[in-house]
Amino acid sequence: MAEADGKVGKLKKRDYESELKRLQVELVKLQEYIREKGLRVVVVFEGRDAAGKGGTIKRINDAMNPRVCRIAALPAPSDRERTQWYFQRYVAELPAAGEMVLFDRSWYNRAGVERVMGFCNEEEYQEFLRSTPLFEEMLLRSNIKLIKYWFSVSDDEQERRFQDRLSDPSKHWKLSPMDLESRRRWVDYSRAKDVMFARTDTDLSPWWVVEADNKRRARLNTISHLLSSIPYEYEPKPPLELPERQDDPDYVRPPRETQRFIPQVY
């Protein structure tokens, strides 16, 4: 059964690239507003494997200053981290004033992969469901802007993307044994997602579902929604002028043979 029911019509590459460029200019304006006003913004990206989270995060981050906008994509917890308060390692990634953090998967690992694969016990899982709305309320009360996206993809489209990754050596890194196992446990993940939404989709901290069978539309729709979620103002900066380059007739470059150049292969 398909999970995503959004538009499936193709978006021409030319139109997509034109609108993406326009939106990325707006992201730069948002970035400057976040920096100048000292805002703290957290954006959570969750969803099915191969649903397009990474591609969307990349298009957002591409246009922005890495000193303002950074990606948090944490590996599996270490033995030490497993003994910490569950949210502790995610708290360490939260933004300071003037920063935005994009979580490529987040504390919701416990509601998804950890629940389905048995990496947490029942008590830990139930405590997560109870604590998460309280944890997110604490973030919001601390004036951290929190936006949560769930990328929804149909089973047929996920299958097509998995097959594409299997056949393309440059994409093999995108497929882990855990990704393949998630395909086998499609219904288990669906049930886990349903419970997660029932317990953590709140008025204070809602989930926003991205219908992602069409990657181009999903990227544009997500960026557009992100921009609309943070009211921002932008004052154009005075135009910059390129100064004349310093010139010194007495300066002589070192001989080429004193330097190491990469081979001219192309």
N, C-alpha and C positions, 0 to 999 in steps of 0.2 A: 504494500500500500504506500502510496506517495505521502511524504510528510510535508512537502512544500507545494503550495498551490498558487504561487504568484505568477507574474507574467513570464512567459517562456519565449516570446518572440525575440529574435536577434536584434541587437543594437549595433548599428554600423560602427566599425572601428573608428572612422573619421569623426562621427558624432560623439562617440564615447571619449576619445582622446581630447576633443575640444572642450567638452563639459568637465572632464577630469582636470584639465589645466585651469579652467575657471575656478573650480572648487578648491584646488590647491593654492591658488592665490588667496582665496578667502581663509584657508587654513593658516597662511602666513599672517594675515591680519589678526586672526584669533590668537595666534602664538604671541604676537606683540601685546595684545590686550592682557593675556594671562601673565606675561612677564611684567608688564608695567603695573598691573593691579595686584600682583602678588597672589594670584589665585592658585589653588591646589586642586588638580583635576585627576581623577582616576577613571579610566575606561577599561572595562572588563570584556574580553572577547572569549566566548565559549561556544560550543556547538559540536556537531558531528565531525568526525575525521573527514578531511577532504571537502569540507563545506565552504572553504574559501576565507577563513579567518586570516591566515597569514598574508594572503595577497592584499586584503583590505588594509591590514595594519601597515604593510609596506607602502601602499599608496598614500596613506596618511603621513607616515614618518618621512617619506622621501622629500617632501617639500619643506620640512620643518627643521629648525635648529636643534641639533642633538643635545645642546645645553638646556633646552626648554622641554623638548619632547623626547622621551626615551622609552624603550621597550623592555618590559620585564618578562622573560621567558625562563622560568626556573626549571632546573633539572629535577629528577627524583630526589627526595630528601635523603640526606646522609644519615648514618646511624645516630649521630649526635642530634640532628634536627628532629628525628623521630621521637626523641625524648622531650622536646620542647612543647610549650603551648602550641596548639595546632596553627594558629594564625601568626605566630611569631616571625617566621621567615618572610611572610608577606608584608607584615608591618614594616620590616626593614626596607622594603622597596617603595613605600609610600612617598609621595612628592613633598618637597619643601615648597616654600612660597615661590611663585613664578614658574612652576613646573607642571607638566602633564605626563602621566605614566600610562602606557598602553600595556595591559596585562594580556599576554598571549597565553591563555589559560591562567587560572587563578586558584584561590582557595576553594573554588567549586570542584576541584579535582576529587575532593572527598565525596561529593554527591554523585559523581560520575564514575570515573575509572576505578577509584578506590572501593566504592560500593560494589560495582559489578564484578571486579576481579578479586574481591576478597582481601584487599590490602588494609582494610580497617575492620574492626569488629563491630557488632551491633551497637554496643554502648557508645563507641566513638562516633558512629554514624548518627545515632539519635541525638547525641550531644551537639554535633555539627548543625543539624537541622534546627535545634532549639536556639543555639548561640548565634547563628549567622545573622538573623534579622537584628539582634541586639548589637552585634559587632558593627554592622553597616549603619545602624542608627548612631552609634558612637562616632563613626567617621563623618556622617552628615552633621551631627551636632558640633563637630570640631571644624566645621566650614570646609570640609573636603567635598568637592562635587563628584558624585559617583554615578556613572552611566554603565549599564550592563546590557550587552548584546548577545543574543543567542542566534547562531547561524543554523538555519534549518535547510536540509537538503533531502531530496527524495532518495529512496533506496536505489532506484534505477540510475540516477545521476551519480550517486556515490560509487556505484559499481563501475560506471564508465570512467570516472576519474581514477579509481584504483587501477583499472586495466591500463590506462594511459601511463600511470606511474610505473607499472610493472614493465612496460615495453620501452620506456625511455630511460637510458642509464643516467642521464643528468638529473632525474627525479627520484632515483632509488632511495636517496637519503630521506625522502618524505614518507617512506613506508617503513615503519618499525613492526616488529612482531606484535606489539600491542595494538597497532592500527589494524592489522589483519585479524586479530582476535576480536576486535570491536565489531568487525563486519559479521563475524559468526554469531555474535551476541546482540544483534540489532534490536531485538525485542526487549532484552534485558536493559539495554541502554535507554530505550524508549520509556520503559516503566520508571527507571531511575530519574529520567528527566521530568516525567510527569510529577513525581513526588517532590522533586526539587522546586519546580514551579509552584506547586501547591503551598509549599512552606516558606519560600523566599521571594515570591513575587508580591511585594507589598506596595502600598500607596506611597510610602516614603522612598522605597528603593525598588522600582519596577524592573521587570525584564522587558526588553524590546526585541522582538523576533524579526530577524532578517531572512526573507525568503531568498535563498541563495542558489537556486538551480541555474540561474543566469548570473555568471560571475560579474560581468560588467555592470549590470543593473544593480546588483547587490553592493558593489563598491560605491557607486554613485549615490545610491539611496542611503547607505550608512554614513557617508561623509556629509551629505546634506542634512541628515537628522542630527549628527553630532554638532554641526554648526548652528542648527536651530535650538539646540539644547543649552547653549551657553550664550546668552545675550551679550554681544560685544560691540564695541565702538572702535572706529579706526580713524585716526587723524593722519593724513598723508605727511610724510617727512619732507623737509626741504630737499630739493634736488641736489644730488651729490655732484661734485665736480672733480675730475681726475687731475691731480696735481702734476706738474711737469716733473719728469724723472731727473734725479740728480745726475749731473754730468761731471766727470773728472778726467781730463785728457791724460793725466799721469797714471791712471789705473790701467793695469795690464792683466788680462786673464791668465791663469796658469795654463801651461801647455796641456793639450788634450791627452797626451800620453801619460800624464800624472793622475788621470782619473779612470775609473772603471765604468764602462758603458754597457748596458744590456745589449745582447745581440739583436741585430736588425733582421728578425725572422720574416717579417711581413713588409 
